[in-house]
Amino acid sequence: MPENAAQQAGLLFDAKAQSWESKYRPNGPLAFRVKVFAALLQGRVEPGAAVLDFGGGTGAIASALSRRGLRMTVCDVSEQMIETGKQLHPEAAIDWRPLPANWKRLPFADRSFAAIIASSVFEYLNGVENVLAECRRILQPGGKLFFSVPNPAHPSRKFERWLRPLAVLLLKIPGVARLPKIGNYLRYLEVSRARFSQAQWRQKAARAGFRPVAVQLEPAHLAANQALMYLAFE
């Protein structure tokens, strides 16, 4: 069993790497994420600004944002996601940075980025406070942090909270983890641990030196997946 959540998340997404990009096709289930993060950045960072996609996977969001004139960096603990992304987006102006699963300090200098985005990444972290502090360190003065996390008030998330202890038990049965789809879903529930209310996320961000930023998303963006919360800080 992997030692920590980052290692578990890396293995989980290594297994998804080859099919992950298909989810971002125009009619794919995750295509809305590109629109949401583009909307969050629009008007809040200058053209040509340096932006980090933290846990950016195969770079579907980063490649779209690079075409809008932003200087994108992608980091991820999944080596397979990074390697697949390089193959899928060879022409994209993306700086790819794999992270070791046991990282404590991000491999970037202080004040490197105008903004950081993280699409459904923070839920897999242990040591959330350290990650937020690292984000604060590498952001420029006035820099923005935008991330999405599970919305614990949504019915599907309440069901997942009830189901998670059972998922952990089922994964101890030999062969269950290898069951198509079911195994992946159970592993997701096992690894997706950091699920907090909006107030709790704001408290954690405040301790790292952030303050919340008010953002207004279009109803169509919010309706795409009400099981997520989008949080913004500077």
KAQUI-V650378 format. One record per residue. N is the residue number from 1. SS is DSSP state (alpha for helix, beta for strand, coil for the rest). PHI is phi in whole degrees, -180 to 180 (999 if undefined). OMEGA is omega in whole degrees, 0 to 359 (NA if undefined). Layout:
[[N & SS & PHI & OMEGA] [N & SS & PHI & OMEGA]]
This chain:
[[1 & coil & 999 & 178] [2 & coil & -56 & 187] [3 & coil & -75 & 184] [4 & coil & -145 & 184] [5 & alpha & -62 & 181] [6 & alpha & -63 & 177] [7 & alpha & -64 & 178] [8 & alpha & -63 & 179] [9 & alpha & -64 & 178] [10 & alpha & -60 & 179] [11 & alpha & -67 & 180] [12 & alpha & -59 & 184] [13 & alpha & -85 & 169] [14 & alpha & -56 & 182] [15 & alpha & -69 & 182] [16 & alpha & -96 & 193] [17 & alpha & -58 & 186] [18 & alpha & -68 & 183] [19 & alpha & -105 & 189] [20 & alpha & -62 & 185] [21 & alpha & -62 & 181] [22 & alpha & -62 & 180] [23 & alpha & -70 & 182] [24 & alpha & -101 & 174] [25 & coil & -61 & 186] [26 & coil & -49 & 179] [27 & coil & -105 & 182] [28 & coil & -75 & 185] [29 & coil & -68 & 181] [30 & coil & -113 & 182] [31 & alpha & -60 & 181] [32 & alpha & -62 & 183] [33 & alpha & -64 & 178] [34 & alpha & -61 & 181] [35 & alpha & -65 & 182] [36 & alpha & -65 & 183] [37 & alpha & -72 & 173] [38 & alpha & -63 & 179] [39 & alpha & -67 & 180] [40 & alpha & -66 & 182] [41 & alpha & -81 & 185] [42 & coil & -60 & 178] [43 & coil & 79 & 181] [44 & coil & -113 & 172] [45 & coil & -133 & 181] [46 & coil & -77 & 173] [47 & coil & -56 & 181] [48 & coil & 84 & 181] [49 & coil & -69 & 177] [50 & beta & -85 & 183] [51 & beta & -128 & 176] [52 & beta & -100 & 171] [53 & beta & -97 & 184] [54 & beta & -79 & 187] [55 & coil & 70 & 189] [56 & coil & -78 & 174] [57 & coil & 60 & 182] [58 & coil & -85 & 173] [59 & coil & 81 & 180] [60 & alpha & -61 & 179] [61 & alpha & -72 & 182] [62 & alpha & -62 & 181] [63 & alpha & -66 & 178] [64 & alpha & -65 & 180] [65 & alpha & -72 & 178] [66 & alpha & -65 & 177] [67 & coil & -70 & 176] [68 & coil & -91 & 174] [69 & coil & 97 & 178] [70 & coil & -93 & 179] [71 & beta & -90 & 191] [72 & beta & -99 & 169] [73 & beta & -123 & 177] [74 & beta & -118 & 171] [75 & beta & -125 & 183] [76 & beta & -164 & 176] [77 & coil & -83 & 178] [78 & coil & -89 & 179] [79 & alpha & -64 & 180] [80 & alpha & -66 & 176] [81 & alpha & -62 & 180] [82 & alpha & -61 & 182] [83 & alpha & -65 & 177] [84 & alpha & -65 & 179] [85 & alpha & -61 & 178] [86 & alpha & -60 & 180] [87 & alpha & -71 & 184] [88 & alpha & -78 & 185] [89 & coil & -127 & 184] [90 & coil & -65 & 183] [91 & coil & -93 & 183] [92 & coil & -73 & 179] [93 & coil & -82 & 182] [94 & beta & -122 & 172] [95 & beta & -93 & 184] [96 & beta & -91 & 182] [97 & beta & -132 & 174] [98 & beta & -69 & 179] [99 & coil & -113 & 172] [100 & coil & -68 & 184] [101 & coil & -62 & 183] [102 & coil & -100 & 184] [103 & coil & -63 & 175] [104 & coil & -119 & 181] [105 & coil & -129 & 180] [106 & coil & -69 & 186] [107 & coil & -81 & 181] [108 & coil & -137 & 179] [109 & coil & -72 & 175] [110 & coil & -55 & 173] [111 & coil & 58 & 182] [112 & coil & -84 & 191] [113 & beta & -128 & 174] [114 & beta & -81 & 180] [115 & beta & -157 & 173] [116 & beta & -128 & 173] [117 & beta & -118 & 178] [118 & beta & -149 & 184] [119 & beta & -94 & 178] [120 & coil & 52 & 181] [121 & coil & -118 & 188] [122 & alpha & -62 & 180] [123 & alpha & -66 & 182] [124 & alpha & -94 & 188] [125 & coil & -92 & 160] [126 & coil & -107 & 188] [127 & coil & 71 & 181] [128 & alpha & -57 & 182] [129 & alpha & -62 & 179] [130 & alpha & -66 & 180] [131 & alpha & -64 & 178] [132 & alpha & -62 & 178] [133 & alpha & -64 & 177] [134 & alpha & -66 & 176] [135 & alpha & -61 & 179] [136 & alpha & -63 & 182] [137 & alpha & -63 & 187] [138 & alpha & -90 & 176] [139 & beta & -85 & 174] [140 & beta & -73 & 176] [141 & beta & -53 & 184] [142 & beta & 81 & 181] [143 & beta & -66 & 186] [144 & beta & -111 & 174] [145 & beta & -121 & 179] [146 & beta & -122 & 176] [147 & beta & -149 & 177] [148 & beta & -110 & 180] [149 & beta & -143 & 178] [150 & beta & -59 & 176] [151 & coil & -91 & 186] [152 & coil & -65 & 180] [153 & coil & -83 & 182] [154 & coil & -74 & 182] [155 & alpha & -54 & 181] [156 & alpha & -66 & 179] [157 & alpha & -74 & 175] [158 & alpha & -64 & 177] [159 & alpha & -64 & 180] [160 & alpha & -64 & 178] [161 & alpha & -63 & 177] [162 & alpha & -70 & 187] [163 & alpha & -80 & 188] [164 & alpha & -57 & 179] [165 & alpha & -58 & 177] [166 & alpha & -67 & 179] [167 & alpha & -61 & 180] [168 & alpha & -61 & 179] [169 & alpha & -68 & 182] [170 & alpha & -63 & 182] [171 & coil & -69 & 176] [172 & coil & -81 & 178] [173 & coil & -81 & 181] [174 & coil & -55 & 176] [175 & coil & 92 & 183] [176 & alpha & -64 & 182] [177 & alpha & -62 & 182] [178 & alpha & -92 & 179] [179 & coil & -67 & 180] [180 & coil & -56 & 177] [181 & coil & 65 & 182] [182 & alpha & -62 & 180] [183 & alpha & -61 & 179] [184 & alpha & -62 & 181] [185 & alpha & -66 & 179] [186 & alpha & -65 & 178] [187 & alpha & -65 & 176] [188 & alpha & -59 & 180] [189 & alpha & -64 & 179] [190 & alpha & -67 & 188] [191 & alpha & -86 & 182] [192 & coil & -78 & 189] [193 & coil & -101 & 189] [194 & coil & -82 & 182] [195 & coil & -120 & 185] [196 & coil & -127 & 175] [197 & coil & -74 & 177] [198 & alpha & -59 & 180] [199 & alpha & -63 & 179] [200 & alpha & -67 & 176] [201 & alpha & -63 & 179] [202 & alpha & -66 & 177] [203 & alpha & -64 & 180] [204 & alpha & -65 & 179] [205 & alpha & -65 & 180] [206 & alpha & -63 & 179] [207 & alpha & -66 & 177] [208 & coil & -89 & 177] [209 & coil & 98 & 179] [210 & coil & -95 & 168] [211 & coil & -127 & 183] [212 & beta & -69 & 177] [213 & coil & -119 & 178] [214 & coil & -77 & 177] [215 & coil & -131 & 180] [216 & coil & -123 & 178] [217 & coil & -99 & 179] [218 & coil & -65 & 179] [219 & alpha & -53 & 180] [220 & alpha & -64 & 178] [221 & alpha & -67 & 181] [222 & alpha & -68 & 182] [223 & alpha & -70 & 183] [224 & alpha & -61 & 177] [225 & coil & -158 & 182] [226 & coil & -75 & 178] [227 & coil & -80 & 179] [228 & beta & -114 & 169] [229 & beta & -113 & 175] [230 & beta & -113 & 184] [231 & beta & -115 & 183] [232 & beta & -134 & 181] [233 & beta & -142 & 171] [234 & coil & -143 & NA]]
